[in-house]
Amino acid sequence: MLEIKCPYCGKRSQNEFSYGGDASVKRPELGKEISDKDWDDFVYLRKNLRGKHSELWHHVAGCRQWFKVLRSTATHEIFKTTKVNE
Amino acid sequence: MQKYSIFSLIKNAFTNHQNWDVAWRDPEPKKEYDAIIIGGGGHGLATAYYLAKEHKITNIAILEKGWIGGGNVGRNTTILRSNYMWDANGLFYEHGMKLWENLSQELNYNVMYSPRGIINLAHSDAQLNAYARRGNSMRLNGIDALMLGRNELKKMIPFADFSETARFPIFGALMQPRGGTARHDAVAWGYARQADSMGVDIIQHCEVIGFDIQDGKIKGVQTSRGNIKTKKVGLCVAGSTSLLAEKLNMKLPIEAHVLQACVSEPLKPFLDHVVTFGAGHFYCSQSDKGEMVMGGDLDGYNSYAQRGNLPTLQHVLSEGVAMFPNLSRLKILRTWGGIMDMSMDGSPVIDKSHIEGLYLNFGWCYGGFKATPVSGWTFAYTIAQDRPHKLNEKFKLNRFNTGHLIDEKGVGTKTWIG
């Protein structure tokens, strides 16, 4: 069982959260010419790191806020959780 | 190579089975090979076997970081099927089913292929319609498919919940009678033994740590046991593909996720088929030892740890209990996890890369085991001929860029939703 510390609610069990994927993926900027390669990069290609991984989680059965988690994909250890804009 | 037969069994019984030949050698790596396969799992071993057998390329090394068959080929729920709707998948996996049917004879190794039939339960009219559509697509591609009604199912899987109060009533099912199971370890060992007998060097405990590339061509690999020269490298490392791709400065359309499976304590004969639950994600069959072999959803977050967490198991098994209520009193004997190379459309990639002589094979999601023979067969062709076979020409690396996805499940890129 993962225990995730929501930056708003504190430590809760994994059951209350849903996963949102790699937090380092950036959407191409709106209003600019975007190449197929940029879209491909954004939509499909992932670094898929082994080790420290910055990712988005959603406290879906709690405060319903999105936040960032720094977690090891090798051991599942959670190093820190922060608000999305931190 | 010593042939396995009833006669060799009797002969060796006289010497208390002390004099069997080793099934494969443990060679030191040579300085140079015609081709190198990275990854000694089912797909890597099968690729080397078909390269040697079909394409007469025998100066091959398989480099395996751990030991052969220690990854997903030893961690799956052993299900075989070709019940796909899209042509690219259906024809590909059906070729695989044909290879499965003769695999024990071909490898002279009992892979315990058991065509017990796979039953996909439907729990609504809409789902039954969708299954009928899939079944028709399968039959158009020459794949066996049957629709089953509720009364037929009552006779075939009497322990399923057919009560009036079932939360997910059973409306009917799609069945592929030739689907079934095989003994997963035997598949790895059978391919390893035959590949070795044709001269393939299976080098275990040999990690690839880098690639030698000059002028866009592959020249060799750097390993924990020294540098090895070669002109062709096939990557067959499933869940670890992104880690090697990083050394090649490539980003790939996959995420690594952990998938758990489990077995119960052994039971008397209970279930004759492979059965999947249609209102969620759960599948089970009964092993020859009597254990219920069960699996379902991914844990749902990126992971390279070959173990998962209990909430997912609880979720998956509660689906099992919804389908077969009497499973609720069973004890779980073992659980384990494997790393899935979840591709962004749910279908694999078997293709050349932008580097000459480097070939890619990844993105098997949950379904790599059943593909072992056909993945090896088509990947061997792709490596030997330097072009994809007709069966894998749609499993291109650049299909994500061009929009030619093979999205059998239509779930999009959120691979953790599965």
HADDOCK unambig.tbl for C-alpha pairs under 7 A between the chains (distance, minus, plus):
assign (segid A and resid 1 and name CA) (segid B and resid 309 and name CA) 5.25 0.50 0.50
assign (segid A and resid 1 and name CA) (segid B and resid 310 and name CA) 6.07 0.50 0.50
assign (segid A and resid 1 and name CA) (segid B and resid 311 and name CA) 6.61 0.50 0.50
assign (segid A and resid 15 and name CA) (segid B and resid 311 and name CA) 6.96 0.50 0.50
assign (segid A and resid 19 and name CA) (segid B and resid 300 and name CA) 6.74 0.50 0.50
assign (segid A and resid 19 and name CA) (segid B and resid 301 and name CA) 6.21 0.50 0.50
assign (segid A and resid 36 and name CA) (segid B and resid 401 and name CA) 6.74 0.50 0.50
assign (segid A and resid 37 and name CA) (segid B and resid 401 and name CA) 6.96 0.50 0.50
assign (segid A and resid 40 and name CA) (segid B and resid 400 and name CA) 6.71 0.50 0.50
assign (segid A and resid 40 and name CA) (segid B and resid 401 and name CA) 5.38 0.50 0.50
assign (segid A and resid 44 and name CA) (segid B and resid 253 and name CA) 5.05 0.50 0.50
assign (segid A and resid 44 and name CA) (segid B and resid 344 and name CA) 6.25 0.50 0.50
assign (segid A and resid 44 and name CA) (segid B and resid 400 and name CA) 6.94 0.50 0.50
assign (segid A and resid 44 and name CA) (segid B and resid 413 and name CA) 6.95 0.50 0.50
assign (segid A and resid 45 and name CA) (segid B and resid 251 and name CA) 5.80 0.50 0.50
assign (segid A and resid 45 and name CA) (segid B and resid 252 and name CA) 5.22 0.50 0.50
assign (segid A and resid 45 and name CA) (segid B and resid 253 and name CA) 4.39 0.50 0.50
assign (segid A and resid 45 and name CA) (segid B and resid 254 and name CA) 6.98 0.50 0.50
assign (segid A and resid 46 and name CA) (segid B and resid 251 and name CA) 6.04 0.50 0.50
assign (segid A and resid 46 and name CA) (segid B and resid 252 and name CA) 6.14 0.50 0.50
assign (segid A and resid 46 and name CA) (segid B and resid 253 and name CA) 6.07 0.50 0.50
assign (segid A and resid 46 and name CA) (segid B and resid 254 and name CA) 6.51 0.50 0.50
assign (segid A and resid 46 and name CA) (segid B and resid 255 and name CA) 6.80 0.50 0.50
assign (segid A and resid 47 and name CA) (segid B and resid 251 and name CA) 5.89 0.50 0.50
assign (segid A and resid 48 and name CA) (segid B and resid 242 and name CA) 6.31 0.50 0.50
assign (segid A and resid 48 and name CA) (segid B and resid 255 and name CA) 5.43 0.50 0.50
assign (segid A and resid 48 and name CA) (segid B and resid 256 and name CA) 6.63 0.50 0.50
assign (segid A and resid 50 and name CA) (segid B and resid 304 and name CA) 6.36 0.50 0.50
assign (segid A and resid 73 and name CA) (segid B and resid 302 and name CA) 6.09 0.50 0.50
assign (segid A and resid 73 and name CA) (segid B and resid 303 and name CA) 4.44 0.50 0.50
assign (segid A and resid 73 and name CA) (segid B and resid 304 and name CA) 5.52 0.50 0.50
assign (segid A and resid 73 and name CA) (segid B and resid 305 and name CA) 6.75 0.50 0.50
assign (segid A and resid 74 and name CA) (segid B and resid 303 and name CA) 6.24 0.50 0.50
assign (segid A and resid 74 and name CA) (segid B and resid 304 and name CA) 4.93 0.50 0.50
assign (segid A and resid 74 and name CA) (segid B and resid 305 and name CA) 4.96 0.50 0.50
assign (segid A and resid 75 and name CA) (segid B and resid 305 and name CA) 5.86 0.50 0.50
